[in-house]
Amino acid sequence: METTYDKKNYTSHIKAYLKRLSERMPADERSEWQQQMQEWVKGVLADFDSYRFFTGAEMDPETMVVLMKTGEDGKTPFLYYIRQGLEA
């Protein structure tokens, strides 16, 4: 389901979500992953108005928010998931 965020609320959400994910990761992978995520979040926030936000039907605030950005052609949707937050 589509949901909305302003930049401040999304920043709070993604920080808390990434913290929960990092706590489940092996310690030897955590530092590099946190740096990568920090750079990714900076990029998202820099282009914040280009993204749409989606969450599960339950609208659980503890779960991943999927981001969607339309490609340069104005038609092709690109969905962004955080791999470490997916469960098989």
NORJO-V592710 format. One record per pair of residues at least 24 apart in sequence whose C-alpha atoms are under 8 Angstrom apart, sorted by sequence separation. I is the first residue (numbers start at 1). J is the second residue. D is the distance in Angstrom with one decimal. If there is no record, write none. Layout:
i	j	d
I	J	D
I	J	D
This chain:
i	j	d
7	45	7.0
7	48	7.0
17	62	6.8
17	63	7.3
17	64	7.2
4	52	7.4
5	53	7.5
13	61	7.9
3	52	7.8
4	53	6.2
2	52	7.5
3	53	5.5
2	53	5.7
3	54	5.5
2	54	4.3
3	55	6.7
1	54	5.3
2	55	6.4
1	55	5.4
1	56	5.9
1	57	5.7
1	59	7.9
21	84	7.0
21	85	6.7
